[in-house]
């Protein structure tokens, strides 16, 4: 399924801390390259489409899987931020 409203933007300039917040299969490269804000924006779009209904079962499952991967990417970024904050507090 190709959905132009759920694209990628390679303008990612920072990387999250290396983390395994939710171990699982490797993220697809297009999702792995997303910043937190990009992943969250795409996740919101996926949820909106699922809530609106009207998609086939196959498309709904593909959206669900993409949403799961986007949620994992967001969690990776958040866990990295938590670790950086904890390190900064420890050093001060």
Number of C-alpha atoms within 10 A of each C-alpha: 7 8 8 7 9 16 11 15 13 11 10 12 8 10 14 18 15 11 14 12 14 12 8 9 7 9 15 11 8 11 23 17 20 24 22 21 12 21 26 18 13 22 23 16 16 23 13 11 15 17 9 9 10 10 12 9 10 10 15 16 13 15 22 17 13 19 21 15 21 26 20 21 26 23 20 22 23 17 19 19 14 13 16 14 12 11 11 10 9 8 7 5
